[in-house]
């Protein structure tokens, strides 16, 4: 197991370099330049000043040279400085935004996992029941409902009309004056709507995947044999069938890790949450190459880590994977 893990970690390095190279190339081939926002809207900006700004950013060098210089800085975890007027280090910008995004998405994934698995198992073992039919309707509603539209409705209902939950930010203005338990409650109230809405669509799909897998597994011969031996139905379902049915679900959860950044843009924009998704989106519009590359590196690492976690999840769920 340790040898397998070491090989996978070793393969992540060349994969990460390949992903960053392709991303760097595509980003520079896109129309527009970081100097356009600072020069095109300023009629007093001369051509000499534009050239100086381009040289300051290092954009006057060939793309291979630019990528090599960026890669050397990446080796020492130096993502450079942002092209934005603040000129802050990219790593400090990411460090300030990433915990918020990761917290929201981890809470959402936990909510999805701990609700979708029991719902899918119960629907499969009670096929055709009222609960199964209700969850089927829930799935269709979850897939058909635009998330941003539902978020706006929830903001109007719970935030404006009822006043139960805040509708923007991650903490109140008097957050610093609250006791520690009050600060936790304040964070929970602000994150309630983003977390629940982020989990809504995933919950619908994940529960359906779990139901389909369970229906396929409980028809297998070894399940019939377990029942013929006189094992309790609860042990047959939760000790034998569910572990095998969770294999595709583990794959989906592992592949959903990279969506921590890209999938957060909508919620962070709607709820005015200062997270990584909003930072990445604004940086793309501003052609802030260092911040964009920093976000892409984080996304690539999350993708590779998600695949690794999925493989480790296979080994935990299926002893045959550990034996092989």
Buried (B, 14 or more C-beta within 10 A) or exposed (E): EEEBEEEBEEEBEEEBEEBBBEBBEEBBEEEEBBBEBBBEEEEEBEEEBBEEBBEEBBBEBEEEEBBEEBEEBBEEEBBBBBBBEEEEBBBEBBEBBBEBBBBBBEBBBEBBBEBBBEBBBBBBBEEEEEEBEEBBEBBEEBEEBEBEEBBEEBBEEBBEEEEEBBBEEBBBEEBEEBEEEEBEEBBEBBBBBBBBBBBBBBBBBBBBBBBBBBBBBBEEEEBEEBBEEEBEEEEBBEEBBBBBBBBBBBBBBBBBBBBBBBBBBBBBBBBEBEBBBBBBBBBBEBBBBBBBBBBBBBBBBBBBBBBBBBBBBBBEBBEEBEEE
